[in-house]
Amino acid sequence: MNNILKVENLRKSYGDFSLSDVTFSLPEGCITGFIGINGAGKTTTLRTLLGLAKKASGHIELFGLDMEKNEKQIKNRIGVVLDDGCFYDELSLAEMKSVISAAYTSWSEQDYRRYMDMFSLDPKQKINTLSKGMKMKYALVLALSHNAELLIMDEPTSGLDPLIRSQLLKVLTDYMENGGKGVFFSTHITSDLDKIADMLIMINNGRIIFQEEKDFLLDTYRIVKGDVKALTDDVRKHFLSITETAFGFTGITKQVSEIQSFFPDAIVERPTIEDIMLANIGGYKK
Amino acid sequence: MMLFNLIKKDILIVKKYVLIMLVAAVLIPPFMLWRAPEYTGVLGFMLSVIFCVFMLLQYVSLKEYQFPKAATLLCATPFSRNMIVLSKYIFCIANFVACCIIYAIETLVIPGLGTVDMTLFLLMFLVTSIFIGVYLPVQYKLGYEKTKFAFVVVIMASPFILPQLMKMENVNLDFLSMFSPLLVCGSVLLFSCIVLIVSVILSMKFYGETDLA
C-alpha cells in the first residue's frame, strides 16, 4: 500500500510543550484516527504538517510530494476541517463558500449543493446563527466539495451530539467508498474510531506512542480481571497498567497467554480503544 | 483570480462599512466646499482618503482580529500567505483609486472644487503608501492590538509633534522647481512604489513566520 502522508522527525516547540521527532505515515485507502488526550500534541501536529505553524525541523510528504516545495498543489488535493469551523462568522454560507471555492481548481458546485441539501444547510443563513454541529457540517461540506483525495480533520466530532457525530462518520465512510484516498482525523472521543477507523496513531506528550491497525491493536491487548492476592511482582511486569481495588484488580496486557498461565481463572475481556489509550499513557494505575 | 477573491473577501467582511465610507468619500469634498471653502481641495480629498482607505483597513484588521481562525482556514487552502498579504495592499490601493475617481468626477460636476490635480493625487498616494507601508508590516509583526496601541500613542503625540514640524520653516522645497514637474511626479510615484514593495516584502516575511491561531 502506498503512503499518502509521510511525516518524519517532525519537531515543533511551544513554550514548555514540544513535538519530539514525530514520525508516522498514512497508508492509502485508510481512515486513520489520531488519538491522544487534550494537550498531547494532536492539533500541533496537524497544524504543523499543514504549514499553519512553522516546524523547527522534519520532513513532510503528501502524495509523494515534498510539502515545502509543493504546498499549493498539495493543498489543492486535500480537504481540511479545523476545530470550531474557523469562519468569518458574519458572512453567509454562500459568501464564505465564494471565498473558499476560489482557492480550488477542481471545485464542484454540484457536490457543494448536494452536501448542503444533505445537511439541510441554507446558503443564505449567516454563519453566526449556526449551531456548533451545523458549523462542523458546513466545514465538512467545504472540505468535500473540491474532489479532495485526503481529508485532514482536527477534532471534527468534539462537542457534537451523538446523532450529528454518527451522521459525520457516515459521510466519512461514504467518502472513502466513493474514491477518497484517505481520512486522517484527530480525536479524543475514541468511540468514534471504534466505528470507522482502520488505523490508529497515538500521541502523548508530543511523542508518537504507536501506529497500528485498529483490529491488530484490539486483538493484541486484553483486559484481565482477577484477585489482588495473586498479583506478585513477576505478574505485574506483564501488565501495561493495573487498577487495584479491595475487590480485585483490572489490568491491561499485551501478553495475555503468559497472564493466563498465572491466572487460569482470570476474566479476560476485549478492550476498547479508550482502554488501550489510557493504558499507554498511565491512565490506569500500575 | 485568487487575488481578486481575497480582495473580495476583505470587502465582504467589512461590507457594512464599505457603503458608509463610499458615501463619506462622495460627500466630504462638497461638504468642505460648503462649510470651509478655504480648505476645499487638498483637505477635502485628504479626509475622503482617510475615511475610505485608513478606516476601511482598520475595520478589515478588526474583523481579522475578531475571527483569527478564519485566516488559518484560508491558509489551509491553496491560498498562500504571500497572496493573503498582497491582497491587503491591493485592497488599500483599490480604495485609494476609488477615492481619486470619485474626487475627479466631483471636480467635473461641482465647479467650486477646482480641477483635477495629478500632483495632489500623487502626494496623497505617497502619504497613503507611507502609512500602509509602515502600518501593515508592524501589524503583521506585533498583531492588531499592539499596533492599534502604538498608533494611538502616535496620534496622541501628534498635537505636540505637529507644531514642532510646522516651525521648521527653513525647510525649503523651492529647489524642486529646478526639475521638470514630470520628473518630480515620477520620482514621487517611484518612491511610493519602492515604499510599498519593501513593505510588502517585510509583511510577507513576518506573516510567513507567524504560527496561526
Interface residues (C-beta under 8 A of the other chain):
Chain A: Y14 R47 L50 G51 L52 A53 K54 E71 K72 Q73 K75 N76 V80 L82 D84 G85 C86 F87 Y88 D89 E90 L91 E95 S98 V99 I100 A102 A103 Y104 T105
Chain B: M1 M2 F4 N5 L6 K8 K9 L12 I13 K63 F67 K69 A70 T72 L73 L74 C75 A76 T77 P78 F79 S80 E209 D211 L212
